[in-house]
Amino acid sequence: MGFNYGLEKKNFDRQWTIIRKQYEDAGMSSEAIQAMYEYDWSVFNAARSYQNHTQEIAAPSFEQGEESYSPLMNKYKEAISITEHYHETKSRFTWIGGIEDEKLLFALENLNDEDLEILTLYVYEGYNTVELSKAYRIAQQNISKRILKITKFLKNFYFQGVE
């Protein structure tokens, strides 16, 4: 919420009318009263300046969205935020990340997605060749040949690929 100068000035003048009367009744000189007024006026202006140039940068509560950030926070949010750009491209194949053997891991990462899918279903999820042939709508012999081809690729890659 901003500083409403008109309202605050009106309140300041109303207060000072009362204070001025009290000072005069107490017997203060008009020069001393004017000096007090000028001091209070400078404090009023300093408070107004502070309010206009200072904004709270508080994060909103859980119930509120990002639109409730202060304008200053919205302006500098990108500069003061850290965004992690981790993107799992093969989320279905996260089991591969658990393999500790670097050669085997590198070989699996070099398989194409279709072969990796068959390997995942066969080895990791426990499908048999009959179930895979039904899922891919191809003959069981073709699934067996693909699994043998993948196994041969991994063996060759494992022993020759990374040294």
C-alpha positions as CSV (number, residue, x, y, z in Angstrom):
1,M,0.0,0.0,0.0
2,G,1.4,3.4,-1.0
3,F,1.6,6.6,1.0
4,N,-1.5,8.7,0.7
5,Y,0.0,12.2,0.9
6,G,-3.3,14.1,1.0
7,L,-4.7,12.1,3.9
8,E,-1.4,12.0,5.8
9,K,-0.9,15.7,5.4
10,K,-4.4,16.4,6.6
11,N,-3.8,14.2,9.7
12,F,-0.5,15.9,10.3
13,D,-2.0,19.4,10.1
14,R,-4.9,18.4,12.4
15,Q,-2.5,17.0,15.0
16,W,-0.3,20.0,14.8
17,T,-3.2,22.3,15.3
18,I,-3.9,20.5,18.6
19,I,-0.2,20.4,19.6
20,R,0.3,24.1,18.7
21,K,-2.6,25.1,21.0
22,Q,-1.1,22.9,23.8
23,Y,2.4,24.5,23.3
24,E,0.9,28.1,23.4
25,D,-1.1,27.2,26.5
26,A,2.1,25.9,28.1
27,G,3.7,29.3,27.4
28,M,6.2,28.3,24.6
29,S,7.4,31.1,22.3
30,S,6.2,31.1,18.7
31,E,9.8,30.7,17.5
32,A,10.2,27.5,19.6
33,I,6.8,26.2,18.4
34,Q,7.8,26.9,14.8
35,A,11.1,25.1,15.3
36,M,9.2,22.1,16.7
37,Y,6.8,22.2,13.7
38,E,9.7,22.3,11.2
39,Y,11.4,19.4,12.9
40,D,8.1,17.3,12.8
41,W,7.6,18.4,9.2
42,S,11.0,17.1,8.3
43,V,10.3,13.8,10.1
44,F,7.0,13.6,8.2
45,N,8.8,14.1,4.8
46,A,11.5,11.6,5.7
47,A,8.8,9.0,6.6
48,R,7.0,9.7,3.3
49,S,10.2,9.4,1.3
50,Y,11.2,6.2,3.1
51,Q,7.7,4.7,2.4
52,N,7.8,5.7,-1.2
53,H,11.3,4.3,-1.8
54,T,11.2,1.2,0.3
55,Q,9.1,-1.9,-0.4
56,E,8.7,-5.0,1.6
57,I,10.0,-8.1,-0.2
58,A,8.1,-10.8,1.6
59,A,7.1,-14.0,0.0
60,P,3.4,-14.6,0.0
61,S,1.8,-17.2,2.3
62,F,0.9,-20.6,1.1
63,E,-2.7,-19.6,0.3
64,Q,-1.6,-16.8,-2.1
65,G,-0.1,-17.0,-5.5
66,E,2.9,-15.4,-7.1
67,E,0.9,-12.4,-8.1
68,S,0.9,-11.3,-4.5
69,Y,4.6,-10.6,-4.5
70,S,5.6,-7.0,-4.2
71,P,6.3,-5.1,-7.4
72,L,10.0,-4.9,-6.5
73,M,10.1,-8.7,-6.0
74,N,8.4,-9.2,-9.3
75,K,10.9,-6.9,-11.0
76,Y,14.0,-8.7,-9.6
77,K,12.6,-12.2,-9.2
78,E,14.5,-13.6,-12.1
79,A,17.8,-12.1,-10.9
80,I,17.5,-13.5,-7.4
81,S,16.0,-16.9,-8.2
82,I,17.8,-20.1,-9.0
83,T,16.1,-22.5,-11.4
84,E,17.2,-26.0,-11.9
85,H,17.0,-27.2,-15.5
86,Y,17.2,-30.9,-14.9
87,H,15.1,-32.7,-17.5
88,E,14.8,-36.5,-17.5
89,T,14.5,-37.4,-21.2
90,K,13.9,-41.1,-20.7
91,S,11.8,-41.1,-17.6
92,R,10.6,-44.6,-18.3
93,F,14.2,-45.9,-18.3
94,T,15.2,-44.5,-14.9
95,W,16.2,-47.9,-13.8
96,I,19.3,-47.6,-16.0
97,G,20.6,-44.8,-13.7
98,G,20.9,-47.4,-10.9
99,I,23.5,-49.4,-12.8
100,E,26.9,-49.0,-11.2
101,D,29.0,-50.6,-14.0
102,E,30.0,-47.7,-16.2
103,K,30.7,-49.9,-19.3
104,L,27.2,-51.5,-19.1
105,L,25.6,-48.1,-18.4
106,F,27.3,-46.5,-21.4
107,A,26.2,-49.5,-23.6
108,L,22.6,-49.2,-22.5
109,E,22.6,-45.4,-23.1
110,N,23.7,-46.2,-26.7
111,L,20.7,-48.4,-27.5
112,N,17.9,-46.9,-29.5
113,D,14.6,-46.2,-27.7
114,E,12.7,-49.1,-29.2
115,D,15.3,-51.7,-28.1
116,L,15.6,-50.0,-24.7
117,E,11.8,-50.3,-24.4
118,I,11.9,-54.0,-25.2
119,L,14.8,-54.6,-22.8
120,T,12.9,-52.6,-20.1
121,L,9.8,-54.7,-20.5
122,Y,11.7,-58.0,-20.7
123,V,14.4,-57.6,-18.0
124,Y,13.1,-54.9,-15.6
125,E,9.3,-55.4,-15.7
126,G,9.4,-59.2,-16.1
127,Y,7.4,-59.6,-19.4
128,N,8.0,-62.8,-21.3
129,T,8.4,-63.1,-25.0
130,V,4.8,-64.2,-25.5
131,E,3.5,-61.1,-23.7
132,L,5.9,-58.8,-25.7
133,S,4.8,-60.4,-29.0
134,K,1.2,-59.6,-28.1
135,A,2.1,-56.0,-27.1
136,Y,4.1,-55.3,-30.2
137,R,1.8,-57.4,-32.4
138,I,4.7,-59.3,-34.0
139,A,5.7,-63.0,-33.9
140,Q,7.3,-64.4,-30.7
141,Q,10.3,-65.5,-32.8
142,N,10.9,-61.9,-33.9
143,I,10.9,-60.7,-30.2
144,S,13.4,-63.5,-29.3
145,K,15.6,-62.5,-32.2
146,R,15.5,-58.8,-31.1
147,I,16.4,-59.8,-27.5
148,L,19.3,-61.9,-28.8
149,K,20.4,-58.9,-31.0
150,I,20.3,-56.6,-28.0
151,T,22.2,-59.1,-25.9
152,K,24.8,-59.5,-28.6
153,F,25.1,-55.7,-29.0
154,L,25.6,-55.2,-25.2
155,K,28.2,-58.0,-25.0
156,N,30.2,-56.6,-27.9
157,F,29.9,-53.1,-26.6
158,Y,30.8,-54.1,-23.1
159,F,34.0,-55.9,-24.1
160,Q,35.0,-53.5,-26.9
161,G,33.3,-50.2,-26.3
162,V,34.7,-48.4,-23.3
163,E,38.2,-49.1,-22.2
